[in-house]
Amino acid sequence: MSAEPIVIDATNQIMGRLASYAAKSALSGNTVIVLNAEKAVISGKKSNIVEEAMRRLKTRTLANQETARTPKTTRPISEASSPRNVAVEESEG
């Protein structure tokens, strides 16, 4: 663990590799500072990059109820707790 922070200039660097290096350094206990992150380069086909980003944005969250797994029906009441099956004690008298 170094006393000085690791300073990374992201200009013209591939974003994924830079992020991997920064994450590994941070997990090792080092402080990481990334400069010019907006100038990092994303490699690959634009259609693949956009498709992957859209897929990640559609992950299930409270804001996106289209893909949320919610119960379609209510749970049936168990017979043991049903009021019809409760034994009624008749008082003699």
N, CA, C and O of each residue as an XYZ file, in Angstrom:
372
protein
N       0.845     -1.166      0.000
C       0.000      0.000      0.000
C       0.893      1.231      0.000
O       1.730      1.406      0.885
N       0.704      2.078     -1.001
C       1.549      3.261     -1.099
C       0.891      4.445     -0.403
O      -0.331      4.512     -0.271
N       1.737      5.380      0.040
C       1.231      6.563      0.738
C       0.663      7.570     -0.259
O      -0.284      8.288      0.061
N       1.231      7.629     -1.458
C       0.756      8.573     -2.475
C      -0.345      7.918     -3.313
O      -0.295      6.718     -3.583
N      -1.338      8.712     -3.723
C      -2.402      8.149     -4.558
C      -1.891      7.872     -5.967
O      -0.953      8.515     -6.436
N      -2.513      6.917     -6.628
C      -2.185      6.606     -8.012
C      -3.012      7.531     -8.888
O      -4.241      7.524     -8.809
N      -2.347      8.333     -9.728
C      -3.022      9.274    -10.621
C      -2.942      8.715    -12.026
O      -1.857      8.436    -12.535
N      -4.118      8.550    -12.660
C      -4.193      7.967    -13.994
C      -4.797      8.998    -14.935
O      -5.856      9.559    -14.653
N      -4.117      9.250    -16.066
C      -4.654     10.130    -17.096
C      -5.373      9.255    -18.109
O      -4.745      8.412    -18.750
N      -6.677      9.439    -18.264
C      -7.486      8.576    -19.117
C      -7.528      9.028    -20.571
O      -8.214      8.403    -21.380
N      -6.828     10.077    -20.921
C      -6.850     10.572    -22.296
C      -6.357      9.500    -23.256
O      -5.246      8.988    -23.115
N      -7.200      9.162    -24.242
C      -6.915      8.178    -25.296
C      -6.594      6.783    -24.765
O      -5.916      6.011    -25.442
N      -7.064      6.452    -23.583
C      -6.902      5.111    -23.024
C      -8.198      4.336    -23.207
O      -9.277      4.928    -23.206
N      -8.105      3.017    -23.364
C      -9.296      2.184    -23.519
C      -9.982      2.092    -22.160
O      -9.370      1.725    -21.157
N     -11.277      2.436    -22.157
C     -12.010      2.591    -20.905
C     -12.053      1.308    -20.069
O     -11.834      1.361    -18.858
N     -12.326      0.173    -20.685
C     -12.450     -1.075    -19.937
C     -11.163     -1.485    -19.263
O     -11.172     -1.901    -18.105
N     -10.053     -1.373    -19.974
C      -8.759     -1.754    -19.403
C      -8.345     -0.789    -18.300
O      -7.783     -1.193    -17.282
N      -8.631      0.490    -18.519
C      -8.325      1.493    -17.513
C      -9.136      1.248    -16.247
O      -8.612      1.335    -15.136
N     -10.424      0.940    -16.424
C     -11.290      0.677    -15.272
C     -10.831     -0.570    -14.522
O     -10.865     -0.608    -13.292
N     -10.404     -1.584    -15.260
C      -9.921     -2.809    -14.623
C      -8.669     -2.539    -13.793
O      -8.550     -3.030    -12.671
N      -7.750     -1.772    -14.333
C      -6.523     -1.437    -13.605
C      -6.838     -0.590    -12.372
O      -6.289     -0.821    -11.295
N      -7.727      0.394    -12.540
C      -8.080      1.270    -11.417
C      -8.781      0.481    -10.312
O      -8.521      0.696     -9.128
N      -9.666     -0.431    -10.704
C     -10.385     -1.229     -9.706
C      -9.427     -2.149     -8.952
O      -9.530     -2.288     -7.733
N      -8.506     -2.768     -9.664
C      -7.541     -3.662     -9.012
C      -6.660     -2.886     -8.033
O      -6.350     -3.365     -6.942
N      -6.265     -1.683     -8.440
C      -5.441     -0.863     -7.556
C      -6.228     -0.420     -6.326
O      -5.691     -0.394     -5.219
N      -7.509     -0.069     -6.520
C      -8.341      0.362     -5.398
C      -8.597     -0.790     -4.433
O      -8.608     -0.591     -3.218
N      -8.802     -1.989     -4.965
C      -9.022     -3.148     -4.106
C      -7.763     -3.520     -3.315
O      -7.845     -4.140     -2.254
N      -6.607     -3.135     -3.842
C      -5.354     -3.384     -3.133
C      -5.137     -2.396     -1.997
O      -4.192     -2.537     -1.221
N      -6.012     -1.393     -1.896
C      -5.915     -0.440     -0.802
C      -5.325      0.899     -1.204
O      -5.136      1.772     -0.357
N      -5.032      1.071     -2.482
C      -4.465      2.327     -2.954
C      -5.575      3.318     -3.291
O      -6.677      2.930     -3.678
N      -5.267      4.597     -3.137
C      -6.195      5.644     -3.570
C      -5.949      5.897     -5.052
O      -4.807      6.102     -5.465
N      -7.012      5.884     -5.856
C      -6.888      6.042     -7.295
C      -7.604      7.313     -7.717
O      -8.756      7.536     -7.345
N      -6.916      8.153     -8.498
C      -7.508      9.372     -9.052
C      -7.426      9.261    -10.561
O      -6.342      9.074    -11.113
N      -8.580      9.376    -11.244
C      -8.616      9.300    -12.697
C      -8.865     10.701    -13.235
O      -9.869     11.334    -12.910
N      -7.934     11.181    -14.067
C      -8.057     12.490    -14.691
C      -8.532     12.330    -16.128
O      -8.217     11.333    -16.777
N      -9.282     13.296    -16.628
C      -9.766     13.328    -18.013
C     -10.550     12.070    -18.390
O     -10.358     11.518    -19.473
N     -11.421     11.625    -17.508
C     -12.201     10.411    -17.755
C     -13.114     10.561    -18.968
O     -13.422      9.573    -19.634
N     -13.554     11.796    -19.263
C     -14.424     12.013    -20.414
C     -13.692     11.825    -21.737
O     -14.331     11.729    -22.784
N     -12.359     11.770    -21.707
C     -11.566     11.600    -22.923
C     -11.147     10.150    -23.144
O     -10.379      9.866    -24.062
N     -11.636      9.238    -22.323
C     -11.324      7.818    -22.500
C     -12.036      7.303    -23.745
O     -13.069      7.836    -24.149
N     -11.469      6.260    -24.347
C     -11.973      5.718    -25.600
C     -12.698      4.411    -25.329
O     -12.212      3.567    -24.575
N     -13.870      4.246    -25.950
C     -14.609      2.986    -25.862
C     -14.378      2.260    -27.172
O     -14.699      2.790    -28.236
N     -13.826      1.055    -27.116
C     -13.529      0.315    -28.336
C     -14.658     -0.646    -28.667
O     -15.407     -1.067    -27.785
N     -14.775     -0.992    -29.949
C     -15.789     -1.933    -30.406
C     -16.752     -1.294    -31.379
O     -16.671     -0.098    -31.658
N     -17.669     -2.101    -31.896
C     -18.675     -1.589    -32.830
C     -19.705     -0.766    -32.069
O     -20.120     -1.131    -30.969
N     -20.105      0.331    -32.659
C     -21.044      1.222    -31.993
C     -22.369      0.507    -31.715
O     -22.962      0.700    -30.653
N     -22.836     -0.316    -32.658
C     -24.108     -1.014    -32.449
C     -24.035     -1.967    -31.262
O     -24.995     -2.073    -30.498
N     -22.917     -2.660    -31.095
C     -22.753     -3.576    -29.958
C     -22.686     -2.813    -28.637
O     -23.251     -3.242    -27.631
N     -21.992     -1.680    -28.654
C     -21.849     -0.890    -27.435
C     -23.200     -0.340    -26.998
O     -23.546     -0.395    -25.818
N     -23.971      0.195    -27.960
C     -25.281      0.756    -27.639
C     -26.229     -0.344    -27.176
O     -26.982     -0.144    -26.223
N     -26.206     -1.500    -27.831
C     -27.074     -2.621    -27.449
C     -26.774     -3.094    -26.028
O     -27.692     -3.354    -25.251
N     -25.495     -3.204    -25.692
C     -25.110     -3.636    -24.348
C     -25.517     -2.605    -23.298
O     -25.977     -2.966    -22.215
N     -25.348     -1.329    -23.619
C     -25.743     -0.281    -22.681
C     -27.253     -0.284    -22.460
O     -27.708     -0.118    -21.328
N     -28.025     -0.467    -23.511
C     -29.485     -0.508    -23.378
C     -29.926     -1.726    -22.575
O     -30.865     -1.643    -21.783
N     -29.252     -2.857    -22.776
C     -29.588     -4.065    -22.012
C     -29.322     -3.842    -20.525
O     -30.117     -4.262    -19.683
N     -28.220     -3.190    -20.201
C     -27.910     -2.934    -18.797
C     -28.868     -1.925    -18.178
O     -29.170     -2.006    -16.988
N     -29.344     -0.983    -18.969
C     -30.286     -0.001    -18.444
C     -31.655     -0.605    -18.171
O     -32.416     -0.070    -17.364
N     -31.980     -1.710    -18.832
C     -33.282     -2.340    -18.643
C     -33.279     -3.368    -17.527
O     -34.208     -4.170    -17.430
N     -32.266     -3.365    -16.689
C     -32.245     -4.307    -15.583
C     -33.404     -4.015    -14.646
O     -33.905     -2.892    -14.596
N     -33.818     -5.011    -13.919
C     -35.003     -4.914    -13.073
C     -34.740     -3.999    -11.883
O     -33.882     -4.273    -11.043
N     -35.488     -2.921    -11.832
C     -35.421     -2.000    -10.706
C     -36.836     -1.598    -10.337
O     -37.787     -1.991    -11.012
N     -36.984     -0.834     -9.296
C     -38.309     -0.353     -8.931
C     -38.856      0.598     -9.981
O     -40.071      0.740    -10.119
N     -37.973      1.249    -10.718
C     -38.416      2.189    -11.732
C     -38.881      1.483    -12.998
O     -39.647      2.061    -13.767
N     -38.444      0.258    -13.236
C     -38.782     -0.458    -14.451
C     -39.663     -1.653    -14.101
O     -39.159     -2.759    -13.908
N     -40.954     -1.441    -14.018
C     -41.872     -2.488    -13.591
C     -42.241     -3.453    -14.708
O     -42.896     -4.461    -14.446
N     -41.841     -3.177    -15.942
C     -42.162     -4.082    -17.045
C     -41.487     -5.440    -16.867
O     -42.061     -6.473    -17.212
N     -40.281     -5.435    -16.332
C     -39.550     -6.685    -16.172
C     -39.541     -7.184    -14.733
O     -38.892     -8.186    -14.430
N     -40.249     -6.504    -13.849
C     -40.257     -6.898    -12.445
C     -41.038     -8.200    -12.276
O     -42.048     -8.432    -12.939
N     -40.546     -9.030    -11.380
C     -41.244    -10.286    -11.087
C     -42.164    -10.053     -9.901
O     -41.719    -10.027     -8.754
N     -43.417     -9.889    -10.176
C     -44.396     -9.692     -9.120
C     -45.392    -10.827     -9.171
O     -45.602    -11.399    -10.241
N     -46.009    -11.174     -8.069
C     -46.987    -12.253     -8.085
C     -48.194    -11.869     -8.932
O     -48.696    -10.748     -8.847
N     -48.650    -12.807     -9.747
C     -49.807    -12.556    -10.609
C     -51.117    -12.821     -9.879
O     -52.150    -12.251    -10.228
N     -51.078    -13.683     -8.868
C     -52.276    -13.992     -8.098
C     -51.954    -13.877     -6.617
O     -50.789    -13.847     -6.219
N     -52.991    -13.813     -5.821
C     -52.778    -13.769     -4.376
C     -52.596    -15.186     -3.850
O     -53.013    -16.151     -4.490
N     -51.991    -15.304     -2.715
C     -51.805    -16.618     -2.107
C     -53.110    -17.091     -1.499
O     -53.844    -16.300     -0.907
N     -53.405    -18.368     -1.639
C     -54.621    -18.885     -1.006
C     -54.458    -18.929      0.513
O     -53.362    -19.162      1.022
N     -55.522    -18.710      1.203
C     -55.500    -18.783      2.658
C     -55.451    -20.250      3.038
O     -56.215    -21.056      2.507
N     -54.566    -20.599      3.947
C     -54.450    -21.997      4.337
C     -55.703    -22.417      5.108
O     -56.373    -21.596      5.735
N     -55.990    -23.677      5.046
C     -57.201    -24.193      5.688
C     -57.130    -24.069      7.206
O     -58.163    -23.937      7.862
N     -55.946    -24.109      7.764
C     -55.819    -24.038      9.217
C     -56.227    -22.664      9.750
O     -56.727    -22.559     10.870
N     -56.021    -21.633      8.971
C     -56.358    -20.298      9.452
C     -57.713    -19.818      8.952
O     -58.113    -18.686      9.226
N     -58.408    -20.659      8.231
C     -59.707    -20.279      7.710
C     -60.732    -20.214      8.852
O     -60.726    -21.089      9.717
N     -61.612    -19.200      8.878
C     -62.587    -19.086      9.964
C     -63.587    -20.237      9.991
O     -64.182    -20.501     11.036
N     -63.787    -20.927      8.874
C     -64.741    -22.031      8.838
C     -64.224    -23.247      9.602
O     -65.014    -24.059     10.084
N     -62.920    -23.376      9.713
C     -62.343    -24.555     10.347
C     -62.008    -24.348     11.818
O     -61.493    -25.259     12.467
N     -62.287    -23.191     12.340
C     -62.015    -22.933     13.743
C     -63.089    -23.630     14.576
O     -64.285    -23.456     14.344
N     -62.642    -24.413     15.540
C     -63.589    -25.143     16.374
C     -64.332    -24.190     17.291
O     -63.721    -23.385     17.994
N     -65.629    -24.285     17.280
C     -66.451    -23.443     18.135
C     -66.920    -24.298     19.310
O     -67.562    -25.333     19.125
N     -66.592    -23.851     20.512
C     -66.998    -24.596     21.686
C     -68.423    -24.145     22.072
O     -68.706    -22.965     22.279
N     -69.260    -25.117     22.150
C     -70.628    -24.801     22.560
C     -70.728    -24.879     24.079
O     -70.258    -25.826     24.709
N     -71.331    -23.895     24.621
C     -71.467    -23.904     26.072
C     -72.772    -24.601     26.432
O     -73.823    -24.336     25.849
N     -72.679    -25.485     27.392
C     -73.871    -26.189     27.837
C     -74.459    -25.445     29.021
O     -73.742    -25.065     29.947
N     -75.683    -25.252     28.990
C     -76.222    -24.618     30.154
C     -77.584    -24.119     30.052
O     -78.112    -23.563     31.016
